[in-house]
Amino acid sequence: MKKPTEIAKKFGYEGRIQTIGDGHINNTYLVIPLEGHKLILQKINRQVFRKPEELMANLVKILDHLARNKYPYKPLRIIHTTSGDPYWSDPSGFWRAFEYIDDCSTLTHTNNTRIAWMTAEAYSVFINTLAGLSPSVIRKTIPDFNNPGKRFEEFIDSVNEAVTDRADYAGSLIEQAMDFSDITRQYAEITADLPLRVTHNDTKLSNILFGKKLDRVVAIVDFDTIMPGYVMNDFGDLARSICNTGREDEADISKVSFSTSLFKAISEGYVSTLKDTLTPKENENLLFGVRIMIYIQFIRFLSDYLIGDRYYRIAYPEQNLNRANVHLKLLLDFQEKEEMLMEIISEV
């Protein structure tokens, strides 16, 4: 298998290489040359993205559309290989490269309502700018990515295929996942009346690049899951990511709750841009999007734990179990506060 240093040369770069990022899926490296711009080098996980050529074709269309429509944030810049191709593919894997965006900060967690507001506004501007791009021209890089019905089927399979004694160890979580399964039926009924749009589908805080002083958004990154989807899912994933008062894998579950102050901030930031774009039905179901995305992530982490951590990268054996526990706590706390959250979003 070729090393990243060898692959970097295919893009015309030589220099020091270090692993960066906290992404769960792809392997990402920073190439620091002796002179010139730094390079982001990524090896695409072909178990997740079965057709990476289509992923890159999507990216080219999306970047072209953003460039023609006064997109206010710094766009990704694809670096081509020395032979002029937008990616490199050989038996070692599927590789691509981007120019590194310098002088930026990233966050995985915040209690700052101003940062929450800016993050929500950025994702809403992104959706608004893509409103003129037809979903029909964008391929689904991961079919049924945010489809709770499909995720629930995978969850049931994981219970049946659970390794060693993990199903016994996670028994209470499995029962809770079953108790909430009616969400999948509700989702099917609601989405029958919602328009498909080109959506980001991974609207977490860590996909935002801030200025060094955290006073502005510089760029949105990770375009791999941009597909036809529903705005409520993007809003829901944003809330899931930001409104958690603990870490994604918090071991002390008492630190985890759904923050109403952060929810108010993201609601104001998101709706401020999209208020004239969304249909009444889309506005009505933004809150349901939060419920569904917390549930989806709960059963995805739990499923991966049960089958032996095949999908998400882990740093220790119980990490996916902790992630599932955190999302169950978020779901239960969200349910207790749902009436208050409805008042907040209605006021917005």
Buried (B, 14 or more C-beta within 10 A) or exposed (E): EBEBBEBBBBBBBEBEBEEEBEBBBBBBBBBBBEEEEBBBBBBBBEEBBEBBEBBBBBBEBBBEBBEEEEBEBBBBEBBBBEEEEBBBBEEBBBBBBBBBBEEBEBBEBBEBBEBBBBBBBBBBBBBBBBEEBEBEEBBBBBEEBBBBBBBBEBBBEBBEEBEEEBBEBBEEBBEBBBEBBEBBEBBEEBBEEBEBBBBBBBBBBBBBBBEEEBEEBBBBBBBBBBBBBBBBBBBBBBBBBBBBBBBBBBBEEEEBBBBBEBBBBBBBBBBBBBEEEBEEEBBBBBBBBBBBBBBBBBBBBBBBBBBBBEBBBBEEEBBBBBBBBBBBBBBBBBBEBBEEBEEBBEEB
